[in-house]
Amino acid sequence: MDLRQLTPAIAVAPQITPEDVAEAARMGFRTLIDNRPDEEITPDLHSDRMRAVAEAAGMAFYHLPYYPGEMTPELVAEFERVMAEVETPVLAYCRSGTRSSHLWAMSQAGQMPIEEIVSRAAKWGYDHSALVPLLIHHGKR
């Protein structure tokens, strides 16, 4: 499992396996957010399977599918709602962690300086420079 700790409250990761979920729970993660649409993956990694494994490990589970190129205002709002309500730390994942990191970045707009958001993402290999206009706009809400 390749964790990228963006803040003490959230890490993102490329696709995890059911076996990784138990390890994440042992590491102290309390909530799992699956940003990968089921249509992208094999049935053994589908959200219903990952939900069952997460719940068996004592973790809360949320499936917020983020289709490539489709970061909607509704998806961002739902991610923000979940993050405001759940027990942390949170582990969010998708194919590479990029989409999960995008949602985290949007959730921080207006709360954390844009430069810090971009810098934290870059530390883990995620280039968020193209998101800056969206982050600025979203942060003004």
C-alpha positions as CSV (number, residue, x, y, z in Angstrom):
1,M,0.0,0.0,0.0
2,D,1.4,3.3,-1.2
3,L,0.1,6.0,1.3
4,R,0.6,9.7,0.7
5,Q,-0.1,11.6,3.9
6,L,-1.5,15.0,2.8
7,T,-2.4,16.1,6.4
8,P,-2.7,14.3,9.7
9,A,-6.4,13.8,8.9
10,I,-6.1,12.3,5.4
11,A,-3.9,10.2,3.2
12,V,-4.6,9.2,-0.4
13,A,-3.4,6.1,-2.2
14,P,-3.4,4.4,-5.5
15,Q,-5.9,1.4,-5.7
16,I,-5.8,-0.7,-2.6
17,T,-6.8,-4.3,-2.1
18,P,-9.1,-5.9,0.4
19,E,-6.0,-7.1,2.3
20,D,-4.8,-3.5,2.4
21,V,-8.0,-2.4,4.2
22,A,-7.2,-4.5,7.3
23,E,-3.7,-3.1,7.3
24,A,-5.1,0.5,7.1
25,A,-7.3,-0.2,10.0
26,R,-4.3,-1.5,12.0
27,M,-2.5,1.7,11.1
28,G,-5.3,3.7,12.7
29,F,-7.4,4.8,9.7
30,R,-11.0,5.2,10.8
31,T,-12.7,6.0,7.4
32,L,-12.2,4.7,3.9
33,I,-13.3,6.7,0.9
34,D,-13.4,4.9,-2.5
35,N,-13.2,7.4,-5.3
36,R,-12.9,4.7,-8.0
37,P,-16.0,4.0,-10.2
38,D,-16.8,0.3,-10.2
39,E,-16.8,0.3,-14.0
40,E,-13.0,0.8,-13.9
41,I,-12.1,-2.3,-11.9
42,T,-12.5,-6.0,-11.5
43,P,-15.4,-7.3,-9.2
44,D,-13.0,-8.2,-6.4
45,L,-12.3,-4.5,-5.9
46,H,-15.9,-3.2,-6.4
47,S,-17.3,-0.8,-3.8
48,D,-19.6,-3.4,-2.2
49,R,-16.7,-5.8,-1.6
50,M,-14.5,-3.0,-0.2
51,R,-17.4,-1.7,2.0
52,A,-17.8,-5.2,3.5
53,V,-14.1,-5.5,4.2
54,A,-13.9,-2.0,5.7
55,E,-16.9,-2.5,7.9
56,A,-15.5,-5.8,9.1
57,A,-12.3,-4.0,10.0
58,G,-14.3,-1.4,12.0
59,M,-13.9,1.4,9.5
60,A,-16.6,3.6,8.0
61,F,-16.8,3.4,4.2
62,Y,-18.0,5.9,1.6
63,H,-18.1,5.4,-2.2
64,L,-17.8,8.7,-4.0
65,P,-17.0,7.7,-7.6
66,Y,-15.0,10.3,-9.5
67,Y,-15.1,9.6,-13.2
68,P,-12.0,10.9,-15.0
69,G,-12.5,14.5,-16.0
70,E,-15.8,14.8,-14.1
71,M,-15.1,16.6,-10.9
72,T,-18.6,18.0,-10.4
73,P,-19.6,20.6,-7.8
74,E,-21.9,18.0,-6.3
75,L,-19.0,15.5,-5.9
76,V,-16.9,18.1,-4.3
77,A,-19.7,19.1,-1.9
78,E,-20.3,15.4,-1.0
79,F,-16.6,14.9,-0.3
80,E,-16.6,18.0,1.9
81,R,-19.7,16.8,3.7
82,V,-18.1,13.4,4.4
83,M,-14.8,14.9,5.6
84,A,-16.7,17.2,8.0
85,E,-18.7,14.3,9.5
86,V,-16.3,11.3,9.7
87,E,-13.8,10.1,12.2
88,T,-10.3,10.7,11.1
89,P,-7.8,9.8,9.9
90,V,-9.2,9.1,6.5
91,L,-7.8,7.0,3.6
92,A,-9.1,8.0,0.2
93,Y,-8.1,6.1,-2.9
94,C,-8.6,5.8,-6.7
95,R,-6.5,4.4,-9.5
96,S,-3.4,6.5,-8.8
97,G,-4.5,8.7,-5.9
98,T,-4.8,11.8,-8.2
99,R,-8.6,12.1,-8.2
100,S,-8.7,11.6,-4.4
101,S,-6.0,14.3,-4.0
102,H,-8.1,16.6,-6.3
103,L,-11.1,16.3,-4.0
104,W,-9.0,16.9,-0.9
105,A,-7.5,20.0,-2.6
106,M,-10.9,21.4,-3.4
107,S,-12.1,20.7,0.1
108,Q,-9.2,22.8,1.5
109,A,-9.7,25.8,-0.8
110,G,-10.6,28.7,1.3
111,Q,-9.3,27.0,4.4
112,M,-5.6,26.5,3.5
113,P,-3.5,28.8,1.3
114,I,-3.5,27.7,-2.3
115,E,0.3,27.5,-2.4
116,E,0.2,25.1,0.5
117,I,-2.4,22.9,-1.1
118,V,-0.4,22.7,-4.3
119,S,2.9,22.1,-2.3
120,R,1.5,19.3,-0.2
121,A,0.2,17.6,-3.3
122,A,3.5,18.1,-5.2
123,K,5.4,16.5,-2.3
124,W,3.6,13.2,-3.1
125,G,4.0,13.6,-6.9
126,Y,0.6,15.2,-7.7
127,D,0.8,18.3,-9.9
128,H,-2.2,20.5,-9.0
129,S,-1.1,23.6,-10.8
130,A,-3.9,23.2,-13.4
131,L,-6.4,23.2,-10.5
132,V,-5.3,26.6,-9.2
133,P,-8.1,28.6,-11.0
134,L,-10.7,26.1,-9.7
135,L,-9.2,26.3,-6.2
136,I,-9.3,30.0,-6.2
137,H,-12.9,30.1,-7.4
138,H,-14.0,27.4,-5.0
139,G,-12.3,29.1,-2.1
140,K,-14.3,32.3,-2.6
141,R,-17.6,30.5,-1.8
